């Protein structure tokens, strides 16, 4: 099965938040994305609400439930008590745990699974009681033992951090070794029963090689590059372009 596309709405929300105005509408652009072939919507509500606001979560939940019940809501974040409360209220189908400091501009590394094993075990267990599938942000460095720990703490999936791969846009000769390390990480995960997601700095240009190397890729979550393309092509056509880059016949 081709990888599914989850559209990250953070960049849309950040643009909205520049003014005290209701546009661009997170709900309206999420609707266009789902209508155009996206399989889900992703948000990363940070404590300072600098892009997605906590008040956006019930709006997105209702959009999916009322109009697109076969799609999914994915919430990313660091597992604080406030984050658990947001997840309990929004009931996402998937929660992706990331090791972010609240001050970080964006996610830029995966979990240190050895160091945070006990912490992640407790966090995953709490989310499972809410009925959420749990994915853990992971460095795609080929570390099979780290992937085994992700499985041991109870995760259903890992999400490969593809930032270094996306960062090769101006030096494609560097992409091959990074892609191969991502592939080895995915191979190790699939071998022990973990599904594999991917996200960060993915584009229409670099997605095809990723899905060829990782044919079992379950889902990609894309925000910045997709939103940038939407300014040029419109949200509907951009979603279709990304779905095709994932290997979907759309």
C-alpha positions in Angstrom: 0.0 0.0 0.0 1.3 3.5 -0.8 2.2 5.7 2.1 -0.7 7.9 3.4 -0.4 11.7 3.7 -1.2 13.5 6.8 -1.2 17.3 6.3 0.4 19.3 9.2 -1.5 22.5 9.7 1.0 24.3 12.0 2.3 26.6 9.2 -1.2 27.6 8.3 -1.9 28.4 11.9 1.3 30.4 12.3 0.3 32.5 9.3 -3.1 33.1 10.8 -1.6 34.1 14.1 0.3 37.0 12.6 -2.9 39.0 12.8 -5.9 39.0 15.1 -8.0 37.7 12.3 -9.6 34.3 11.6 -7.9 33.7 8.3 -6.3 31.7 6.8 -8.7 29.2 8.4 -7.2 26.1 9.8 -10.5 24.4 9.5 -11.2 25.4 5.9 -7.8 24.4 4.7 -7.9 21.2 6.6 -11.2 20.5 4.8 -9.7 21.2 1.4 -6.8 18.9 2.2 -9.0 16.0 3.3 -11.4 16.5 0.3 -8.4 16.4 -2.0 -7.0 13.1 -0.8 -5.1 13.5 2.4 -5.7 10.7 4.9 -5.4 12.8 8.0 -4.4 16.0 9.7 -1.5 16.6 12.0 -0.9 19.4 14.6 1.8 20.1 17.1 0.3 22.3 19.9 3.2 23.9 21.7 2.7 25.4 25.2 3.0 29.0 23.9 0.4 28.3 21.2 2.5 30.1 18.6 0.9 28.3 15.8 -1.8 25.7 16.6 -4.0 26.9 19.4 -5.6 24.6 21.9 -8.9 25.9 20.7 -8.1 24.5 17.3 -8.2 20.9 18.5 -12.0 20.5 19.0 -12.6 22.2 15.6 -10.3 19.7 13.8 -11.8 16.8 15.8 -15.3 17.8 14.8 -14.3 18.4 11.1 -13.0 14.8 10.9 -15.8 13.2 12.8 -18.6 15.1 11.0 -17.2 15.2 7.4 -14.3 12.8 7.0 -14.8 9.9 9.5 -12.4 7.6 7.6 -9.5 9.9 8.1 -7.3 10.4 11.2 -6.2 13.1 13.6 -2.5 13.0 14.6 -1.3 15.1 17.5 2.4 15.6 18.1 4.1 16.8 21.2 6.2 16.3 24.3 4.4 14.3 27.0 3.7 16.8 29.7 0.6 16.7 31.9 -0.9 19.5 29.8 -0.3 17.5 26.7 -2.0 14.4 28.1 -5.0 16.6 28.9 -5.1 17.9 25.3 -5.0 14.4 24.0 -7.7 13.2 26.3 -10.0 15.9 25.1 -9.2 15.7 21.4 -9.2 11.8 21.2 -6.7 11.6 18.3 -6.4 8.4 16.5 -2.6 8.7 16.7 -0.2 10.6 19.1 3.4 11.2 18.0 5.7 11.8 20.9 8.7 14.1 20.2 11.6 15.0 22.5 11.2 18.8 22.0 12.1 21.5 24.4 9.2 24.0 24.4 11.6 26.7 23.1 12.6 24.8 20.0 11.5 26.3 16.7 10.7 22.9 15.3 11.5 19.2 16.0 15.1 18.5 15.2 16.0 15.0 16.6 14.6 11.7 17.7 14.3 10.3 21.2 17.3 8.9 23.0 15.5 5.6 23.6 18.1 4.2 26.0 18.1 7.3 28.3 14.3 7.8 28.2 13.2 4.2 28.3 11.3 4.3 31.6 9.8 7.8 30.8 8.5 6.6 27.4 7.1 3.4 28.9 4.9 5.4 31.2 3.9 7.9 28.6 3.0 5.3 26.0 0.9 3.4 28.6 -1.1 6.4 29.5 -1.9 7.2 25.9 -2.9 3.6 25.2 -5.5 3.9 27.9 -7.0 6.7 25.8 -7.2 4.4 22.8 -4.5 6.2 20.8 -2.0 4.6 18.5 1.4 5.8 19.6 4.3 6.7 17.4 7.7 7.8 18.6 10.0 10.2 16.9 13.2 8.4 16.0 16.6 9.3 14.4 17.0 7.5 11.1 20.6 6.5 11.8 20.3 2.7 11.4 20.4 2.0 15.2 18.5 -1.3 15.4 18.9 -1.5 19.2 17.1 1.8 19.6 14.3 0.6 17.4 14.0 -2.5 19.6 13.6 -0.3 22.7 10.9 1.7 20.9 9.1 -1.6 20.5 9.7 -2.6 24.1 8.2 0.6 25.6 5.0 -0.2 23.8 5.0 2.0 20.7 3.0 1.0 17.7 5.1 3.0 15.2 8.2 5.1 14.9 8.4 8.3 12.9 11.7 8.7 11.1 13.1 12.2 11.5 13.9 13.1 7.9 15.4 16.6 8.5 18.9 15.7 7.4 17.6 14.0 4.3 15.4 17.1 3.5 18.4 19.3 4.1 20.2 17.8 1.1 18.0 19.9 -1.3 21.1 21.9 -2.4 23.6 19.0 -2.2 21.9 15.9 -3.6 25.2 13.9 -3.5 24.8 13.8 0.3 21.3 12.3 0.2 22.2 8.7 -0.7 24.0 7.7 2.5 21.3 9.4 4.7 18.5 7.7 2.7 20.2 4.3 3.2 20.5 4.9 7.0 16.8 5.8 7.1 16.0 2.6 5.2 18.1 0.4 7.5 16.2 1.9 10.5 12.9 1.2 8.8 14.0 -2.3 7.9 14.8 -3.0 11.6 11.5 -1.6 12.7 9.4 -3.6 10.2 11.3 -6.8 11.1 10.1 -6.6 14.7 6.5 -5.5 14.0 6.7 -1.7 14.2 5.0 0.4 11.5 7.0 3.3 10.1 6.0 6.9 9.5 8.3 9.7 8.4 8.3 13.4 8.5 10.3 16.7 8.4 11.4 18.7 5.3 9.8 16.2 2.9 9.0 17.6 -0.6 7.5 16.4 -3.8 11.0 16.1 -5.1 12.5 14.0 -2.3 9.5 11.8 -1.4 9.7 9.3 -4.4 13.2 8.1 -3.5 12.1 7.7 0.2 9.1 5.6 -0.6 11.1 3.5 -3.1 13.7 2.7 -0.3 11.0 2.2 2.3 8.1 0.5 0.5 6.4 -0.3 3.8 6.2 3.3 4.8 2.8 3.8 6.4 2.4 7.6 6.6 4.2 10.8 6.0 3.4 14.0 7.9 4.2 17.1 6.0 3.6 20.8 6.8 6.2 23.4 5.9 7.0 22.2 2.3 3.4 21.4 1.6 2.2 24.8 2.8 4.9 26.6 0.8 3.8 24.7 -2.3 0.1 25.6 -1.6 1.0 29.3 -1.9 1.9 28.5 -5.5 -0.4 25.7 -6.5 -3.3 26.0 -4.1 -4.0 23.5 -1.3 -6.1 21.1 -3.3 -3.6 20.6 -6.1 -0.7 20.6 -3.7 -2.2 17.7 -1.7 -2.8 15.8 -4.9 0.9 16.3 -5.9 2.1 15.1 -2.6 -0.2 12.1 -2.7 1.2 11.2 -6.1 4.7 11.6 -4.8 3.8 9.0 -2.1 2.9 6.6 -4.9 -0.9 7.0 -4.7 -2.9 6.9 -7.9 -4.8 10.2 -7.5 
